[in-house]
Every structure is written in C-alpha cells, then in structure tokens.
Amino acid sequence: MPTISKTRFFDFDLLNRVIQFASPYKRRFWLSVILAVVLAVFTPVRPLLIQKTVDKYIAENNYNWVIYITIIQILFLFLETGLRFYFSYITSWLGQTVVKDMRVKVFNKVLHLNLSQFDKTPIGTLTTRTVDDIERINDIFSDGLIPIIADLLSIICVLGYMFWQDWQLTLIALIPFPILILATYYFKESVNKSFHRVRNAVAHLNAFVQEHLTGMAIVQAFAAEDKEYNKFRSINREHRNANIKAIFAYSVFFPVVEIILATSMGLIVWKTSEQAHLLQHSQQGTLMAFILCLNLIFRPLRVIADKFNVLQMGMVASERVFKVLDNDDFIREDGQFSPEQIKGKIEFEQVSFAYTKDRTVLKDLSFAVQPGETVAIVGHTGSGKTTIISLLNRMYHIQQGKIRIDDVDINEYRLDRLRQHIGVVLQDVFLFSGSILDNITLRNPSIDREKVIEAAKLIDMHDFIMQLPGGYDYNVMERGATLSLGQRQLLSFIRALLYNPSILILDEATSSIDTESEQFIQNAIDKLIAGRTSIVIAHRLSTIRKADKIIVLEKGELREIGTHDELMARGGYYHKLYQLQFEKQSRVA
C-alpha cells in the first residue's frame, strides 16, 4: 500500500494541492477557518463566567447578578452550540463538494487515458482511486485539517486563560501531560499501522467477494465451494484481527487519558485546598473553572491523535488520486480535421508498435485498403490482428510509421469525429446494465426508437427482442448476463448498423454464433459492408473467402497479401492455415 514519504513529518505540498480544489469555494473555506478561531476564543468563556459567579457574586450573596450571569451563560451556550453546528456543517459541506469536483475530474481523466494504462492497471485499482480514495479526501476537511486547527486553538486559548488566572496552579495541573503526549504519540502510531492493515484487509475482502460472485458459475461447476469458503474464512479472519488490533489501541488509550485527567484534577484539588488553608480564603470558583478547563483540554486531546491519523490517511489517498491526475499517458486531441464524410481509404506505412518495450507486436507493417474494399486479416493468435484495429481507432500511440485515412494522418483528425466514422463489432461484446435500447444507442438521444427497430429488422433480431419482457426496454442486467453470447453479439451488429460508419471493422464478429445463425448473420454482414470499407478479422477462414484482399500476418509481420484463390494457389503460409483449419473441422465433423 502506498504511503506518504517518510523523509518528512508531513507533506505540506500535497496538502496545498488538495486545498487548491477548495479555491472555488474559498469564501466558505475561510469562513470555516474564522469559525475555528472564534470557537477557540469562546472556549474559555464559560469557565471564566463560572469562576466569577462563584468567587464574586455567590461569595458576596449577590443573587441578582447570579441570575443575570446564569442567563448570559445559557444564551452564550446556545450561541456556541449554533456556531459549532455551522462549523461542523460547513467543513463537511466543503469536503463533500471538493470530493464531488475531484471525482468528476478523476473520472474524466480515466475516460481519456491511453488503453495501455488499463492493460497495466487493474480495474479494481482505478475504481478504488475514483470512489474510495477520493471519499477519504473528504476527511481532510470534515475530520482532519480544519477540525485539528480548531482543537489546537481551543487548547491554546484554554491554557492561556489558565496561566492568566494562576500560572502556578496551571503548571501543577500540567505535570502529567508529558505522559499524555507520550501515550498520544504511541496511540497515533499504533492506530496508523492498524488502519493500514484494516484497509488492506478490506481491499482483499472486496476483491475476493467481487471476483467470486462474478465467477460463481465456475466455482460451482468444479465443486470448489468448500475450498473457496475456507479461503474466504481466512481472509475474513485477517480482517477481524486487523480491526481487533485497532480496537485494542483505543481500549488502552482512552482509559490512560481518563487516568491522566483524574490525576490532573487531583493535583488541582490538592493545591487549591492547600492554598485555601494557608491563605484562609476560598478558591471554589477557581477550582471549578480549572476542572472545567481540564475537561475542555482533554476532550479534544482524546480525539486529536485519531483526527491526525484520519488526516494522514486522507493524504495517502490524495497521493494516489494525484498519481492518476498527473498521468500524462492519454490520447491527445490535437487534431482539428473534422470531415462530415470520408471515403474510407486506409494506409499503414511502416508501422511498428509495442505494448511494452520488450513486447513488439507490429513490425514495419505496410498495406493499403481502397475505398469500398473488404479486406480480411488472418493469422495465429498474437500475430497483431486486433492491434491493427486499436491503432486505427487511435486507442494507442504508435512508436513508428504513419496511419492515414483518405490520405490524412489520423493524428490530424479530431478524435471524436475519427471514431464516428469507424464502426467496430468486437468478439467480446460488452453490454451495460440497462435496456436493450440503451445498449444499442449508447444512450444517444438523437437516435429514435424507429431507427433502432429498422436496424434490428435488417438482421432478423426484431422478433426475438419483442418476445422479451418489455421488448426494447428489457433490462439486460450487468454485462448482459440475461442474454446468451450469440444474442449479445447480434445486438452489437444492430449498433454498428445504426451508426452507419464509413469504415466497418468486424473483429471475430461471428466467432460466438452457431452454424445455424451464421448464415443469416453472414447475409446481414453482406448488407452491412456494402458500399463501405471493411476490415474483417476471423479465425474461421471460410467466412473471409469473399474478401477483395486477404492480409496474412505472422508475429506482427506481413507474410502474404492477395485474394483467397491467389493465396491458395501459392501454397504458402495462408494455404497451410487454411488446410490446418479444414482438417480440424473435418475431425470435429
């Protein structure tokens, strides 16, 4: 788990970056600081009024003034309570508002990250950064920085009042304080470590439960329930132990604070009684005021160490969040070229690409696709077929070479306009939780239901959809769990038809379709690719025999290019692939 740098006690530069997010709300921020100062000044007022009441007005039997002072104390108590309520509300409001703004900014950054970041970073990590870690930043405002300042100022004001009244008595009352400071330090360190253990345990629990709920079918299919249950018990036990260690620290610290408070009170009572005996006068008011002051000092001291831990955890979370915000590996939208229509000419010129430095996927690849042509790309798994699609959509930055559409470098296109002209049907179709209509239109309000129905009828999906409860409003649930793999694939065809792209990419588009469905899907594909530049990637070589051109890849390099008949006649690499697959199909049959 990332931690704040150990080279300094506190990272004020990081804190300053967090506070910058509150700059649009600086009036409320400074109002909360002013309230912290005002409340600190108000803190010793009640002990002062009690002391004057007892030592002066009660001692002099001036009961009229006792009533007046009592009324003043009640009014002051209401005023202080109101200010404390508003202080608590405004700091929490400030924290939640900063969290809202920061979460939007982080999610926007995640949306525009280069896809390589998602290859290297677990989705759960980015989810934690966007949701949980940002929520911890709220604590910096609501339970951390400003409340700590308020508590420290209150302690200083109360101590100032005590020294002003009787510095000798104050020093005697503070005799046990070194023990309290030492106990507070060890408590802070212990809780800090426990907090890290709890957070790690919670992360393990969340990851384990999420993973096993998603893969429950596999767990049950292989009768692994008992084994996974025992794993969960072990992780859950670690979570409990981590919490118990934190609870133990609290259980020790708070009684120690009470003992030190009682000791300080005992010393005050001893000293005031001795002074009263020697000087022959009563110090009841001073005694009562000092006892109340000790409570006003110890009350924030009980929680200030805990608040500082909360502040530090907020800083740890902010450090993680800023790593996402500072990530400069994103798709830059420098292009301004924004044509309404494109012809669909595609050129790859000596393109080389690697996901990582030691993993080159494409090597000096060059080919051209003319407008309206259907080009098939074949090759073994890992040969770079899907990578070509990702680069054409500018999902990644290429390291070498150029990619052009209609003789214009794709980097010169406005990114959203470029992707509007390219329709993609992927092998692994992802559906969002929501209705069939929402998944087909991607919640685009400009696409009406009639257009969706028209596209569905084109590939014979309309009748199937209408048989579902609610028809086009049927909820497909998370990841399309209520539909088969083939049905999800068919919905992606409707989506591609609906957006009417100039360039169509079919990435293993029929791999999840059974043989019976493949025929009418193939008919729909024929209609879909008519008049469009199409790139077809398929393991089933029989599905690409009609292609105008076939590009054969091996380990990221261009091996052959030509029509099906030309490549078969050469008897080269494509011929071997075709024969190998035909033999496999014959054995299966």
C-alpha positions in Angstrom: 0.0 0.0 0.0 1.4 3.4 -0.9 2.5 5.6 2.0 3.4 9.2 2.5 7.0 9.9 2.2 8.9 9.1 5.4 11.5 11.8 4.7 9.3 14.5 6.3 6.7 14.5 9.0 4.0 15.9 6.8 3.7 16.7 3.1 2.6 20.3 3.0 3.0 20.5 -0.8 0.5 17.6 -1.2 -1.9 19.3 1.3 -1.6 22.5 -0.7 -2.7 20.7 -3.9 -5.8 19.3 -2.1 -6.7 22.7 -0.7 -6.4 24.1 -4.3 -9.6 22.1 -5.1 -11.4 24.2 -2.4 -10.3 27.5 -4.1 -13.7 27.9 -6.0 -15.3 27.8 -2.5 -12.7 30.0 -0.8 -15.3 32.1 1.0 -16.6 29.0 2.8 -13.1 27.8 3.4 -12.0 31.0 5.1 -15.3 31.2 6.9 -14.6 27.8 8.4 -11.2 29.0 9.5 -12.7 32.1 11.1 -15.2 30.0 12.9 -12.4 27.8 14.2 -10.7 30.9 15.6 -14.0 32.3 17.1 -14.9 29.0 18.7 -11.4 28.7 20.2 -11.8 32.2 21.7 -15.2 31.2 23.0 -13.9 28.0 24.7 -12.6 29.6 28.0 -15.5 32.0 28.3 -17.8 29.6 30.3 -15.1 28.7 32.8 -14.4 32.4 33.3 -18.2 33.1 33.9 -18.4 30.2 36.4 -15.4 31.4 38.3 -16.7 35.0 38.5 -20.1 33.7 39.6 -18.8 31.5 42.4 -15.9 33.6 43.7 -17.6 37.0 43.4 -21.4 37.0 43.2 -22.2 33.9 45.2 -19.5 34.7 47.8 -21.0 38.2 48.1 -24.6 36.9 48.2 -25.4 39.0 45.1 -28.1 36.7 43.8 -29.4 39.2 41.2 -26.1 39.0 39.4 -26.1 35.2 39.7 -29.3 35.2 37.8 -28.0 37.6 35.2 -24.8 35.6 34.7 -26.8 32.4 34.5 -29.0 33.8 31.7 -25.9 35.1 29.9 -24.3 31.6 30.2 -27.5 30.0 28.7 -27.6 32.4 25.8 -23.8 32.0 25.3 -24.3 28.2 25.3 -26.9 28.5 22.6 -24.7 30.8 20.5 -21.7 28.5 20.9 -23.8 25.4 20.0 -25.1 27.1 16.9 -21.7 28.1 15.8 -20.3 24.6 16.4 -23.2 23.1 14.4 -22.5 25.5 11.5 -18.8 24.9 11.7 -19.3 21.1 11.5 -21.8 21.5 8.6 -19.6 23.9 6.6 -16.5 21.7 6.9 -18.5 18.6 5.9 -20.1 20.6 3.0 -16.7 21.8 1.9 -15.2 18.2 2.0 -18.1 16.7 0.1 -18.1 19.4 -2.6 -14.3 19.0 -3.1 -14.9 15.2 -3.4 -17.6 15.8 -6.0 -15.3 18.0 -8.1 -12.3 15.8 -7.7 -14.2 12.6 -8.6 -15.5 14.2 -11.8 -12.0 15.3 -12.7 -10.5 11.9 -12.0 -13.2 10.1 -13.9 -12.8 12.4 -16.9 -9.1 11.7 -16.8 -9.7 7.9 -16.7 -12.0 8.2 -19.7 -9.2 9.7 -21.7 -6.3 7.5 -20.6 -4.4 5.6 -23.2 -5.7 2.0 -23.2 -2.2 0.8 -22.3 -2.9 2.1 -18.8 -5.9 -0.3 -18.5 -3.6 -3.1 -19.7 -1.2 -2.4 -16.8 -3.5 -1.2 -14.1 -6.2 -3.5 -12.5 -9.7 -2.1 -13.0 -10.3 -2.5 -9.2 -7.4 -0.1 -8.5 -8.8 2.6 -10.7 -12.3 2.0 -9.2 -10.7 2.5 -5.7 -9.0 5.7 -6.8 -12.2 7.1 -8.2 -14.5 6.1 -5.4 -13.0 5.1 -2.1 -9.7 7.1 -2.1 -11.5 10.3 -3.1 -14.0 9.7 -0.3 -11.1 9.7 2.2 -10.1 13.1 1.0 -13.4 14.4 2.4 -12.0 13.6 5.8 -9.2 16.1 5.3 -11.8 18.9 5.6 -14.6 17.3 7.7 -12.4 15.5 10.3 -8.8 16.4 9.6 -7.1 19.7 8.9 -9.6 22.4 10.0 -11.0 20.5 13.0 -7.5 19.8 14.2 -6.7 23.5 13.9 -9.8 24.3 15.8 -9.0 21.8 18.6 -5.4 23.1 18.9 -6.6 26.7 19.0 -9.1 25.8 21.7 -6.4 24.1 23.8 -4.1 27.1 23.4 -6.9 29.6 24.4 -7.9 27.5 27.5 -4.2 27.1 28.6 -3.8 30.9 28.1 -6.8 31.5 30.4 -5.4 29.1 33.0 -2.0 30.7 33.0 -3.6 34.2 33.3 -5.7 33.1 36.3 -3.0 31.2 38.2 0.2 30.1 36.4 1.5 28.1 39.4 -1.7 26.1 39.6 -1.6 25.6 35.8 1.9 24.2 35.9 0.9 21.8 38.6 -2.1 20.6 36.6 0.2 20.0 33.6 2.6 17.7 35.5 1.0 14.5 34.0 0.9 16.0 30.5 4.3 14.5 29.3 2.8 11.1 29.9 -0.3 12.1 27.9 1.9 13.3 25.0 3.8 10.1 25.0 0.7 8.0 25.1 -0.9 10.1 22.3 2.2 9.5 20.1 2.2 5.7 20.6 -1.6 5.6 20.1 -1.3 7.5 16.9 1.4 5.2 15.5 -0.4 2.1 16.6 -3.7 3.2 15.1 -1.9 4.3 11.9 -0.4 0.9 11.4 -3.7 -0.8 12.3 -5.6 1.4 9.9 -3.3 0.3 7.0 -3.8 -3.3 8.0 -7.6 -2.8 8.0 -7.6 -1.1 4.7 -5.5 -3.9 3.1 -7.8 -6.5 4.6 -10.9 -4.7 3.3 -9.3 -4.5 -0.1 -8.7 -8.2 -0.1 -12.2 -8.9 1.1 -13.7 -6.7 -1.6 -11.6 -8.2 -4.4 -12.2 -11.8 -3.3 -16.0 -11.4 -3.0 -16.3 -9.5 -6.3 -14.2 -12.0 -8.1 -16.1 -15.0 -6.8 -19.6 -13.5 -7.3 -18.6 -12.8 -10.9 -17.2 -16.3 -11.4 -19.7 -18.2 -9.3 -20.6 -20.5 -12.2 -17.0 -21.7 -12.4 -16.8 -22.3 -8.7 -20.0 -24.4 -8.6 -19.2 -26.2 -11.9 -15.9 -27.5 -10.4 -17.4 -28.2 -6.9 -15.0 -25.7 -5.4 -17.4 -24.2 -2.8 -15.7 -25.7 0.3 -12.2 -24.7 -0.9 -13.3 -21.1 -1.7 -15.3 -20.9 1.5 -12.2 -21.8 3.6 -10.2 -19.1 1.7 -12.8 -16.6 2.5 -12.8 -17.5 6.2 -9.0 -17.0 6.2 -9.3 -13.5 4.6 -12.2 -12.6 6.9 -10.2 -13.7 9.9 -7.3 -11.4 8.9 -9.8 -8.6 8.6 -11.1 -9.3 12.1 -7.6 -9.4 13.6 -6.7 -6.1 12.0 -9.8 -4.5 13.5 -9.1 -6.0 16.9 -5.6 -4.5 16.9 -7.1 -1.1 16.2 -9.8 -1.6 18.9 -7.1 -2.7 21.4 -5.2 0.6 20.8 -8.4 2.6 21.5 -9.2 0.4 24.6 -5.8 1.3 26.1 -5.6 4.9 25.1 -8.9 6.3 26.4 -8.5 4.8 29.9 -5.0 6.2 30.1 -6.4 9.6 29.2 -9.0 9.3 31.9 -6.4 8.4 34.5 -4.2 11.4 33.5 -7.2 13.7 33.6 -8.1 12.4 37.1 -4.5 12.9 38.2 -4.5 16.5 37.0 -7.8 17.1 38.8 -6.4 15.6 42.0 -3.3 17.8 41.8 -5.6 20.9 41.4 -7.8 20.0 44.3 -4.7 19.3 46.5 -3.1 22.7 45.5 -6.3 24.8 45.9 -7.1 23.2 49.2 -3.6 23.9 50.5 -3.8 27.5 49.3 -7.2 28.0 50.9 -5.9 26.6 54.2 -2.7 28.7 54.2 -4.3 31.9 53.0 -7.7 31.5 54.8 -9.9 32.1 51.8 -12.0 30.0 49.4 -10.9 29.2 45.8 -14.0 27.3 44.9 -14.6 29.3 41.7 -11.0 28.8 40.6 -11.2 25.1 41.4 -14.5 24.7 39.4 -13.1 26.7 36.5 -9.8 24.8 36.3 -11.6 21.4 36.5 -13.9 22.5 33.6 -10.8 23.8 31.7 -9.1 20.4 32.1 -12.1 18.8 30.5 -12.1 21.3 27.7 -8.4 20.4 27.1 -8.7 16.7 27.4 -11.8 16.4 25.3 -10.0 17.4 22.1 -6.8 15.6 23.1 -8.8 12.3 23.3 -9.6 12.6 19.6 -6.8 14.8 18.1 -4.5 11.8 17.6 -7.3 9.9 15.8 -8.0 13.0 13.7 -4.4 13.3 12.7 -4.5 9.7 11.6 -7.6 10.5 9.6 -5.7 13.4 8.1 -2.8 11.3 7.2 -5.0 8.6 5.6 -6.6 11.4 3.6 -3.2 12.5 2.5 -2.3 8.9 1.5 -5.5 8.7 -0.6 -4.8 12.1 -2.2 -1.3 11.0 -3.1 -2.9 8.0 -5.0 -5.5 10.2 -6.6 -3.0 12.8 -7.8 -1.0 9.9 -9.4 -4.0 9.4 -11.7 -4.4 13.1 -12.3 -0.7 13.5 -13.1 -0.7 10.6 -15.5 0.2 12.1 -18.9 -0.3 8.9 -20.9 -3.5 9.9 -22.5 -4.8 10.3 -26.1 -4.0 13.9 -27.1 -6.7 15.6 -29.1 -4.5 17.9 -31.1 -6.2 17.2 -34.4 -8.7 19.7 -36.0 -9.6 17.9 -39.2 -13.3 17.2 -38.9 -14.9 16.0 -42.2 -18.6 15.2 -42.4 -18.0 12.2 -44.6 -14.9 10.1 -45.5 -14.3 7.8 -48.5 -12.6 5.1 -46.4 -9.2 4.8 -47.9 -6.8 3.3 -45.3 -3.0 3.2 -45.4 -0.5 1.7 -43.0 3.0 2.9 -43.7 5.9 1.1 -42.0 4.0 1.0 -38.7 5.8 -0.5 -35.7 4.1 -0.8 -32.3 4.9 -2.4 -28.9 2.6 -2.5 -25.8 5.8 -2.6 -23.7 9.5 -2.2 -24.7 10.1 -5.9 -24.7 6.9 -6.8 -26.5 6.9 -5.7 -30.1 3.5 -6.6 -31.7 3.7 -5.0 -35.2 7.0 -4.7 -37.1 7.3 -2.3 -40.1 3.8 -3.1 -41.3 2.6 -1.5 -44.6 -0.6 -2.1 -46.6 -3.4 -0.1 -48.2 -7.1 -0.6 -48.4 -9.1 1.2 -51.1 -12.5 2.8 -50.5 -15.3 0.2 -50.5 -12.9 -2.8 -50.4 -13.4 -5.6 -48.0 -10.1 -6.7 -46.5 -9.6 -9.8 -44.3 -6.7 -10.1 -41.8 -5.7 -13.6 -40.7 -3.0 -15.1 -38.6 -2.4 -17.1 -35.5 -3.3 -15.6 -32.0 -0.9 -12.9 -31.1 0.0 -12.0 -34.7 -1.3 -8.4 -34.2 -4.7 -8.6 -35.9 -6.7 -6.9 -33.1 -3.8 -4.4 -32.5 -4.4 -3.0 -36.0 -7.9 -2.2 -35.1 -6.9 -0.5 -31.9 -4.3 1.6 -33.7 -6.7 2.6 -36.4 -9.1 3.9 -33.7 -6.2 5.7 -32.0 -6.5 3.7 -28.9 -2.7 3.6 -28.6 0.2 5.7 -29.7 2.3 4.1 -32.4 6.0 4.2 -32.0 7.0 4.4 -35.6 5.3 4.9 -39.0 2.1 6.6 -40.1 -1.6 5.6 -40.4 -3.7 7.6 -42.9 -7.4 7.7 -43.7 -8.2 9.4 -47.0 -4.5 10.4 -47.3 -4.7 12.4 -44.0 -2.7 11.3 -40.9 -5.2 10.0 -38.3 -3.4 12.3 -35.7 -4.8 15.3 -37.6 -8.4 14.1 -37.2 -10.5 15.3 -34.4 -10.7 12.2 -32.2 -14.4 12.1 -31.8 -15.0 12.6 -35.5 -12.5 9.9 -36.4 -14.2 7.4 -34.3 -17.7 8.3 -35.5 -16.6 7.2 -39.0 -15.3 3.8 -37.8 -17.8 1.1 -36.6 -16.5 -1.8 -34.6 -18.0 -5.2 -33.8 -15.8 -6.9 -31.3 -15.6 -10.6 -30.4 -16.2 -10.0 -26.7 -19.3 -7.8 -26.6 -19.7 -5.7 -23.5 -23.3 -4.6 -22.5 -24.0 -2.1 -19.8 -26.7 -2.6 -17.2 -29.8 -1.1 -18.7 -32.3 -1.6 -21.5 -31.7 -3.2 -24.9 -32.5 0.2 -26.5 -29.9 2.0 -24.3 -27.2 -0.5 -25.2 -27.9 -0.2 -28.9 -28.0 3.6 -28.9 -25.4 4.0 -26.1 -27.9 6.5 -24.7 -27.6 8.8 -27.7 -30.8 10.9 -27.5 -30.5 11.8 -31.2 -31.3 8.1 -32.2 -35.0 7.4 -32.1 -36.7 4.0 -31.5 -37.9 3.7 -35.1 -34.3 3.7 -36.4 -33.3 1.0 -33.9 -36.3 -1.2 -34.9 -35.4 -0.7 -38.6 -31.8 -1.9 -38.0 -33.0 -4.8 -35.9 -35.3 -6.0 -38.6 -32.5 -5.9 -41.1 -30.7 -8.7 -39.3 -33.9 -10.5 -38.1 -33.5 -9.6 -34.5 -36.7 -7.6 -34.1 -39.0 -10.6 -33.4 -36.6 -12.0 -30.8 -36.4 -8.7 -29.0 -40.2 -8.3 -29.0 -40.5 -11.7 -27.3 -38.6 -10.5 -24.3 -40.5 -8.9 -21.4 -40.7 -5.2 -22.2 -39.3 -5.7 -25.7 -36.7 -3.0 -26.4 -37.0 -1.8 -22.8 -35.9 -5.2 -21.4 -33.1 -4.9 -18.8 -30.1 -6.9 -19.9 -28.5 -6.7 -16.5 -24.8 -6.3 -15.8 -22.6 -7.3 -18.7 -25.7 -8.7 -20.5 -26.0 -11.6 -18.1 -29.6 -12.4 -19.2 -28.6 -12.8 -22.8 -26.6 -15.5 -24.5 -23.2 -14.8 -26.0 -24.6 -15.0 -29.5 -27.5 -12.7 -28.7 -25.1 -10.1 -27.3 -23.1 -10.4 -30.5 -26.3 -9.8 -32.6 -27.0 -6.6 -30.6 -23.6 -5.3 -31.5 -24.5 -5.8 -35.1 -27.6 -3.6 -34.7 -25.4 -1.0 -33.0 -23.0 -1.0 -35.9 -25.8 -0.7 -38.5 -27.4 2.1 -36.6 -24.3 4.4 -36.6 -23.8 3.8 -40.3 -20.0 4.2 -40.3 -17.9 4.7 -43.4 -15.3 2.1 -42.2 -16.5 -1.1 -40.7 -14.4 -3.4 -38.5 -15.5 -7.0 -37.7 -13.2 -8.5 -35.1 -14.1 -12.2 -34.8 -17.7 -11.0 -35.3 -19.1 -14.4 -36.0 -16.9 -16.5 -33.6 -19.7 -16.7 -31.0 -22.5 -17.5 -33.4 -23.7 -21.1 -34.0 -23.6 -22.5 -37.5 -27.4 -22.2 -37.9 -27.3 -18.5 -37.0 -24.2 -17.8 -39.0 -25.9 -17.9 -42.4 -28.4 -15.1 -41.7 -25.7 -13.2 -39.9 -23.5 -13.6 -42.9 -26.3 -12.2 -45.0 -26.6 -9.2 -42.6 -22.8 -8.7 -42.9 -23.1 -8.6 -46.7 -25.7 -5.9 -46.4 -23.6 -4.1 -43.7 -20.4 -4.0 -45.7 -22.0 -3.0 -49.0 -20.5 0.4 -50.1 -18.2 0.5 -47.0 -14.5 -0.1 -46.5 -14.5 -3.2 -44.3 -11.8 -4.9 -42.3 -12.7 -8.5 -41.3 -10.8 -10.4 -38.7 -11.8 -14.1 -38.3 -10.4 -17.4 -37.3 -13.0 -19.1 -39.5 -11.2 -18.7 -42.8 -14.4 -19.8 -44.6 -16.1 -16.5 -43.6 -13.5 -14.4 -45.5 -13.3 -16.2 -48.8 -15.3 -13.4 -50.5 -12.8 -10.7 -49.3 -11.3 -8.5 -52.0 -7.9 -8.8 -50.3 -6.5 -11.0 -47.5 -3.6 -9.9 -45.4 -1.7 -12.7 -43.7 0.2 -11.8 -40.5 2.8 -13.8 -38.5 4.2 -12.4 -35.3 3.4 -8.9 -36.4 4.9 -9.1 -39.8 3.2 -9.1 -43.2 3.7 -12.6 -44.7 1.3 -12.6 -47.7 -1.3 -10.5 -49.3 -3.8 -11.4 -52.1 -7.2 -12.9 -52.8 -8.2 -16.3 -51.4 -7.7 -18.0 -54.7 -4.3 -16.3 -55.3 -3.0 -17.3 -51.8 -4.3 -20.8 -52.1 -2.5 -21.1 -55.5 0.8 -20.0 -54.0 0.7 -22.8 -51.4 2.3 -20.6 -48.8 1.5 -19.6 -45.3 -2.2 -18.9 -45.9 -2.6 -22.3 -47.6 -1.2 -24.0 -44.6 -3.5 -22.1 -42.2 -6.5 -23.0 -44.4 -5.6 -26.6 -44.7 -4.9 -26.9 -40.9 -8.3 -25.4 -40.1 -10.1 -27.5 -42.7 -8.5 -30.7 -41.2 -9.6 -29.7 -37.7 -13.2 -29.1 -38.9 -13.2 -32.4 -40.7 -12.1 -34.2 -37.5 -14.8 -32.4 -35.5 -17.4 -33.3 -38.0 
